[in-house]
Amino acid sequence: MTETVLLVGGGGREHAIARAVAGSEAAELYACASNRNPGIASLAEGYAEIGETDGDSIVEYAESVGATLAAIGPESALNAGIADALDEAGIYAFGPRRAEARIETDKAFQREFMAEESIPGCPDFATFEAAEAAAEYIREHDGDLAIKPRGLTGGKGVRVIGDQITAEEGVEYVLESDYESFVLEERLVGEEFTIQAFVADGEYRVSPAVQDHKRAYEGDEGPNTGGMGSYSDATPELPFMTASEYDAAVDVIDAVVEAMPEYKGILYGQFMLTTEGPKVVEFNARFGDPEAMNTLPVLETDFVELLVAAREGESLPALSFAERATVCKYAVPDGYPTDPEAGAKVAIDADSAGDASLFYASVDAREDGIYTTTSRSFAVVGLADSIPAAEAVVKDAFERTGTEGLRVRHDIGKPELIKKRIDHMDELRGQ
């Protein structure tokens, strides 16, 4: 039987999902998003420009194309209950319903759930419904804090006292921002990493660890972004981790799935590897962007077969990943994220990328070519036997075409930055 899969979303993450679906021999792909992603459009049988939170129109389009499965990319769609709407229409959505998606969309719920269910790796935290109360807590607190607005912020709302800002700037942030409710929690010190799990019917299957790079500029400087790039190794763990530390993070995912057996879709655990083991920075209820572009290209298991097993209530297939390292680097418009300049023509395409893979994110496809918008433009991904070799593949792709009007964090995946991570953990461990 050929499955008809509807993809919701039009970013780089969704382009990676589209490739995974298109790579199945038993699937037809349709897509809908508020923007027209040229990479997804080239793979899909049909593409409708529909807002990711417009449940009625998404269901109507899904029914018109005879969708039998749906894959939901962005958190905004999950927060809007798109999985609920599709499920209720008889179209299985691989993504959590709105109630379970709160593990991402409501940071206060996330921490309270962890505390109530004794999920390991939960930092000390406090929640506040009023900005003034949060500001007073910061003034009186002895020690550094992570300041998190309660709801969705596109990966750009967190501020960390002692790293990005001072305590005085933290008070100013909560009082002057547009956010009202906050979670304040202990600052975690270590190295961040992500593990993404495929979850359905109380089962889960995990993928290799990935390290994202949120800061805008090389050397981990500048403001936070949606993610400037990421890398994974040819092993499940990363170079600064041990296998037992990877397993300890998986134990956290195990505890979440046990406590929330109705969860389905991707459960993304973002961890800080500390001297006490992995602590939870946050959970997301969908693939990471850019982490999906590290994980899905090395997934050898048929992605659509996995979705079918989830829909049918069958045991999820064991996942097979190629033993390849990956490096992903985003190209963003000059000035991103504070004052981005749109309108630069994108020189790279699939033919000019060499051995690298190209994933479009937010671009403007015109008759004479593809141009940047004010968001992240596209990602280039290299696969190889080692992280430095994968980084060289990406470097070659950018050198072929240049990056005029664009900015790239070229240090992602470089040996110097990897060693910095290793040395940091060694120092924390006292080695």
C-alpha positions in Angstrom: 0.0 0.0 0.0 1.2 3.5 -0.9 0.9 5.9 2.0 0.1 9.5 1.3 2.0 11.7 3.8 1.2 15.3 4.5 4.1 17.4 5.8 3.2 20.5 7.8 5.9 23.2 7.8 8.4 24.8 5.4 11.8 25.2 7.1 15.1 23.4 6.9 13.9 20.8 9.4 10.9 20.1 7.2 13.0 19.9 4.1 15.0 17.1 5.9 11.7 15.3 6.8 10.5 15.7 3.2 13.7 13.9 1.9 13.2 11.1 4.4 9.6 10.6 3.3 10.5 10.9 -0.4 13.2 8.3 0.1 10.6 5.7 1.0 9.4 3.4 -1.8 5.9 3.3 -0.5 5.0 7.0 -0.1 3.7 10.0 -1.9 4.5 13.4 -0.3 2.3 16.5 -0.1 3.1 19.6 1.9 1.6 22.7 3.3 3.3 25.7 4.9 3.0 29.5 5.1 6.0 29.8 2.9 7.0 28.0 -0.3 10.1 26.0 0.4 11.6 25.2 -3.1 13.4 22.1 -1.8 10.2 20.6 -0.4 8.2 21.7 -3.5 10.6 19.8 -5.7 9.9 16.6 -3.8 6.2 16.9 -3.2 3.3 15.9 -5.5 1.5 18.9 -4.2 2.2 22.0 -2.1 -0.4 24.4 -0.6 0.5 27.7 1.0 -1.4 27.4 4.3 -0.5 28.8 7.7 1.0 26.2 10.0 -1.6 27.0 12.7 -4.7 27.0 10.4 -6.2 23.7 11.5 -9.4 23.8 9.4 -7.5 24.5 6.2 -4.8 21.9 6.9 -7.4 19.2 7.6 -9.3 20.3 4.4 -6.1 20.0 2.3 -5.2 16.7 3.9 -8.6 15.2 3.1 -8.4 16.6 -0.5 -5.2 14.8 -1.2 -6.2 11.6 0.6 -3.6 11.8 3.3 -3.1 8.7 5.4 -0.3 10.0 7.6 0.9 13.4 8.6 4.3 14.6 9.9 4.3 17.9 11.8 7.4 20.0 11.8 7.1 23.3 13.8 6.2 23.8 17.4 3.7 26.5 16.5 1.5 23.9 14.7 1.7 21.6 17.8 0.8 24.4 20.1 -2.2 25.2 17.8 -3.5 21.6 18.1 -2.9 20.6 14.5 -2.1 17.0 15.6 -5.5 17.0 17.5 -7.3 18.2 14.4 -5.8 15.7 12.0 -6.2 12.8 14.4 -9.9 13.7 14.9 -10.3 13.8 11.1 -8.9 10.2 10.9 -5.5 11.2 9.6 -2.7 9.9 11.9 -0.4 12.7 12.9 3.1 11.8 14.0 3.3 14.6 16.5 2.0 15.1 20.0 -1.4 16.4 20.7 -1.6 19.9 22.2 -1.9 18.5 25.8 1.3 16.5 25.5 3.1 19.2 23.4 3.0 21.4 26.5 6.2 19.7 27.5 7.7 22.2 25.1 5.2 24.9 24.7 4.7 25.6 28.5 8.1 25.7 30.4 6.4 25.9 33.7 4.4 22.8 33.0 7.6 21.1 31.8 9.4 21.7 35.1 6.3 20.9 37.3 5.8 17.7 35.3 9.4 16.7 35.8 9.2 17.4 39.6 5.9 15.6 40.1 7.0 12.5 38.1 10.5 12.4 39.6 12.1 12.7 36.1 15.8 12.7 36.6 18.0 15.7 35.6 15.6 18.4 36.7 17.4 21.6 37.9 16.1 23.7 40.8 13.5 26.1 39.5 10.8 28.6 40.4 7.8 29.8 38.4 6.3 33.3 38.3 3.1 34.6 36.7 4.1 38.3 37.1 7.3 40.0 35.8 7.7 42.1 39.0 7.8 38.9 41.2 10.4 37.4 38.9 12.5 40.5 39.0 12.4 40.5 42.8 13.5 36.9 42.9 16.5 37.7 40.6 17.4 40.7 42.9 17.4 38.5 46.0 18.8 35.3 44.5 22.4 34.3 45.4 23.8 32.7 42.3 23.4 32.7 38.5 20.0 31.9 36.9 18.6 31.0 33.6 15.6 33.2 32.7 13.0 31.5 30.5 9.7 33.0 29.3 7.0 30.5 29.9 5.8 30.1 26.3 7.3 29.7 22.9 10.1 32.1 21.9 11.6 30.6 18.7 14.7 29.6 20.6 15.6 33.2 21.3 13.9 34.1 24.6 16.3 32.6 27.2 18.8 34.8 29.0 21.5 33.4 31.3 22.9 35.4 34.1 26.6 34.9 34.5 27.0 34.0 30.8 25.1 36.4 28.5 23.9 39.1 31.0 24.4 40.4 34.5 21.8 40.1 37.2 20.8 43.8 36.7 20.3 43.2 33.0 18.2 40.2 34.0 15.9 42.3 36.0 15.6 44.8 33.2 14.9 41.9 30.7 11.9 40.5 32.6 10.5 44.0 33.3 10.8 45.4 29.8 10.2 42.3 27.6 6.8 41.5 26.2 6.7 38.2 28.2 4.7 38.1 31.4 5.3 34.6 33.0 8.7 33.2 33.6 10.6 30.2 34.8 13.8 31.0 36.7 16.2 28.1 37.3 19.7 27.3 38.3 22.3 28.0 35.7 23.7 24.7 34.4 27.4 24.6 33.6 28.8 22.1 31.2 28.4 21.1 27.5 25.0 21.0 25.8 23.8 18.2 23.6 20.6 16.8 22.2 19.1 13.4 21.8 16.0 13.0 19.7 13.6 10.0 20.3 10.9 8.6 18.0 8.0 7.8 20.4 4.7 6.0 20.0 2.5 3.7 22.1 4.8 3.9 25.2 7.8 2.9 23.1 10.7 4.9 21.9 13.8 4.7 19.7 16.7 7.1 20.1 19.1 8.7 17.7 22.8 9.8 18.0 23.6 12.8 20.1 23.9 16.2 18.4 25.4 19.5 19.5 23.7 22.6 18.4 25.3 26.1 18.3 22.9 28.8 19.3 25.2 31.8 19.5 25.3 34.0 16.4 29.0 34.4 16.0 32.1 32.3 16.0 33.7 31.5 19.3 30.2 31.2 20.9 29.8 34.9 20.9 26.7 37.1 20.3 23.0 36.7 20.9 21.1 33.4 20.7 19.6 32.4 17.4 17.3 29.6 16.2 20.6 27.6 15.7 23.6 28.3 13.5 24.6 24.7 13.0 25.3 21.4 14.6 27.4 18.2 14.4 27.1 14.6 15.3 29.8 11.8 15.5 29.9 8.4 13.9 29.1 7.0 17.3 25.9 7.6 19.4 27.8 9.8 21.8 29.8 13.0 21.1 33.6 13.4 21.6 33.2 15.1 25.0 30.9 12.4 26.3 31.2 8.9 27.5 28.9 6.1 26.5 27.5 5.9 30.0 26.7 9.6 30.0 24.8 9.1 26.7 22.9 6.2 28.4 22.1 8.4 31.4 20.4 10.9 29.1 18.4 8.1 27.4 17.3 7.1 30.9 15.7 10.6 31.2 13.8 10.1 28.0 12.7 6.6 29.2 11.3 8.2 32.4 9.3 10.8 30.4 7.8 8.2 28.1 6.9 6.1 31.0 5.2 9.0 32.7 3.5 10.2 29.5 2.5 7.0 27.7 0.1 8.8 25.4 2.9 10.8 23.8 3.6 10.3 20.1 6.0 11.9 17.7 9.5 13.2 18.3 10.7 13.9 21.9 13.7 16.1 21.8 15.8 16.2 25.0 18.2 19.0 25.3 20.7 18.3 28.0 23.6 19.9 29.8 26.4 17.5 30.6 27.5 18.5 34.0 29.8 17.1 36.7 26.7 15.5 38.1 25.7 13.9 34.8 23.1 15.1 32.2 20.7 17.7 33.4 17.6 18.8 31.3 17.9 22.2 29.7 14.5 21.7 28.0 12.3 19.3 26.1 11.0 20.0 22.6 8.0 18.1 21.1 9.4 17.9 17.5 12.7 17.5 15.6 15.3 20.2 16.2 16.2 22.6 13.5 19.1 22.1 12.7 19.4 18.7 14.5 16.9 17.0 12.1 19.5 17.7 9.3 22.1 15.7 11.2 19.8 12.8 12.2 17.6 12.1 9.2 20.3 11.9 6.5 22.0 9.0 8.5 18.8 7.2 9.3 18.8 4.0 7.3 15.5 2.7 8.6 12.5 3.6 6.3 11.0 6.7 7.9 7.5 6.0 6.5 7.6 2.4 7.8 8.2 3.9 11.2 5.2 6.2 10.9 3.0 3.3 9.8 4.1 1.1 12.8 3.2 4.0 15.1 -0.2 4.4 13.5 -1.0 0.7 13.6 0.1 0.3 17.2 2.8 -2.1 16.2 6.2 -2.2 17.9 8.5 0.5 16.5 11.2 -0.9 14.3 14.7 -0.9 15.6 16.5 2.1 14.1 19.6 1.8 12.0 21.9 4.8 11.6 24.9 4.9 9.3 28.2 5.1 11.2 28.9 8.6 9.7 29.7 11.9 11.3 27.7 14.9 10.2 28.3 18.7 10.2 25.5 21.2 9.5 26.1 24.9 9.0 23.4 27.5 8.4 23.9 30.4 6.0 22.0 33.4 7.4 21.5 36.9 6.0 24.1 39.6 7.0 23.0 41.2 10.2 21.1 38.2 11.5 19.5 37.9 14.1 19.4 41.6 15.3 19.2 43.5 12.0 19.1 41.0 9.1 19.4 42.3 5.5 17.1 40.4 3.0 17.5 40.2 -0.7 20.9 38.5 -1.3 20.8 36.1 -4.2 21.6 32.5 -3.1 24.4 31.2 -5.3 24.5 27.6 -4.1 22.1 24.9 -5.4 22.0 21.1 -5.2 24.2 20.8 -8.3 26.9 23.1 -7.0 27.1 21.8 -3.4 29.5 19.0 -4.3 29.3 16.1 -1.9 27.3 18.1 0.6 23.5 18.2 0.9 21.5 21.4 0.7 18.4 22.1 2.8 16.4 25.3 2.2 14.8 27.1 5.1 13.5 30.6 4.7 14.1 31.8 1.2 12.2 33.7 -1.5 12.0 31.8 -4.8 11.7 34.3 -7.7 11.7 33.8 -11.5 15.4 34.7 -11.7 16.6 32.7 -8.7 16.4 32.2 -5.0 16.9 35.1 -2.5 17.3 35.5 1.2 14.6 36.7 3.6 15.3 38.0 7.1 15.4 34.5 8.7 17.9 31.6 8.4 18.3 30.9 4.7 19.6 27.4 4.1 21.8 24.7 5.6 24.6 22.8 4.1 25.3 19.3 5.6 28.4 17.1 5.1 28.6 13.4 6.0 31.9 11.6 6.4 33.8 9.1 8.6 34.8 11.8 11.1 33.6 15.2 12.2 36.6 17.1 10.6 36.1 15.3 7.3 32.4 16.1 7.4 33.3 19.7 8.1 35.6 19.7 5.1 32.7 18.7 2.9 30.7 21.7 4.0 33.7 24.0 3.7 34.2 22.8 0.1 30.5 23.5 -0.7 30.7 27.1 0.5 34.0 27.7 -1.2 32.5 26.6 -4.5 29.9 29.3 -4.5 30.9 32.0 -2.0 28.7 33.5 0.7 28.2 37.1 -0.5 25.4 38.7 1.5 25.4 35.8 3.9 27.1 34.8 7.1 28.2 31.4 8.3 29.7 30.1 11.5 32.6 28.5 9.9 34.0 27.2 13.3 31.3 24.6 13.7 32.8 21.2 13.5 36.4 22.5 13.4 38.9 20.5 15.4 39.7 23.5 17.5 36.1 24.0 18.6 35.7 20.2 19.3 38.9 20.2 21.4 37.6 23.2 23.3 34.5 21.2 24.3 36.6 18.2 25.3 39.0 20.4 27.4 36.0 22.1 29.0 34.5 18.9 30.2 38.0 17.6 31.3 38.4 20.8 33.4 35.0 20.4 35.0 35.7 16.8 35.8 39.1 17.8 37.3 41.1 15.8 34.8 
